[in-house]
């Protein structure tokens, strides 16, 4: 089933890309070979540092904390630094937008992100619309002014989809960013006829299916019969021996032999085709390209995924299991020319896979977690968490990595995983600041990542508190 879906995805999307990318080029004097157009041509020794969610309220680059400054040294040593900017940058003194508010940083945060070493960030995520469309555009303006390149957000549909670039001494690097977890009101929409469309965030829409083993299927059928119009608008919806739509959700019968329920997702083929088009065109205009996605979806319905140091796997935003569409999407973009795949959204680490000599980071966790000091509700929640019962499990949301990938001769040579702690056992003003992890925490983080990555065929070697992947 999964292999069939991959084939369909690549067949449909690749055709769309070829029709607008290579054919357009072929209109010139001669057609350049596609494999050379998609070659990775950064200089030998090129490094890219990738982190997870950046949720920052106030400038931090001058913070004298030794552990934090050690983190910045790792970032600044890389040729390119990237992450997911999950929040907004708003001048509260003059902002007159329509949104109610949420994660936000002061205007000075934009320049501070640049000072930390960030070159390009993803801007498509579920918090992008918390200050309304005006807030999304204001955040982009502050990033533009600070010289921080962003992808996944724009004033029109194609600018949100498009690859954005940063030029370095080692080559030109691009990014395409999207989100499968996004506010529907902020989804960029294309023009149709005389209707102009609107900018916003790049979206990868999916359809979720509740995959039900045989012992559950009769219950699903009984509920469907009891509520024949439960789909809404008096429509019966899908109703076949193997698929039922009810109460706004889709249920499918799981394959024979499957005993546990799980989630499965189908990708919107139009969204995928447009994203792959941007990836291919972006790679043709650069030496290296990365693709970012913000995705909260997971595979395990019952939270049954367990491993060393994963006590919170049953929670919605810390379940490390990988939704099936993420594997399909990651491999599709790499086959389409991407050199690296960076996933965020789950707020905890997920496994790492090496596919066609390219790293796939399914979940990079968080890098800054300063949501605590942004709003009163967050403060109350975090105060309650900080005085929780003795022996409460360590919060996996506060343990993460900086992943530094090195390339030579167009190939991945090494991935270095630097464990970090966003320390929650300090006063609020310092909470959520990334610091190099202690020896004990580093071992715990990397051991967890070993367990999560092993089923994906990835071996992580731990040396002196750093994880190494050597393809």
Buried (B, 14 or more C-beta within 10 A) or exposed (E): EEEEBBEBBBEBBBEBBBEBBBEEBEEEEEEEEBEEBBEBEBEEEBBBBBBBBBBBBBBBBEBEBEBBBBBBEBBEEBBBBBBBBBBBBBEEEEBEBEBEBBBBBBBBBBBBBBBBBBBBBBBBBBBBBBBBBBBBBBBBBBBEEBEBBBBBBBBBBBBBBBBBBBEBEBBBBBBBBBBBBBBEEBBBBBEEEEEEEBBBBBBBBBEBBBBBBEEBBEEBBEBBEEEEEBBEEEEEBBBEEEBBBBEEBBBBBBEEEEEEBBBBBBBBBEBBBBBBBBBBBBBBEBBBBBBBBBBBBBBBBEBEBEBEBBBBBBBEBBBBBBBBBBBBBBBBBBBBBBBBBBBBBBBBBBBBBBBEBBBBBBBBBBBBBBBBBBBEEBBEEBEEEBEEEEEEEBBBBBBBBBBBBBBEEBEBBBBBBBBBBBBBEEEBEBBBBBBBBBEEBBBBBBBBBBBBBEEBEBEBEBEEBBBBBEE
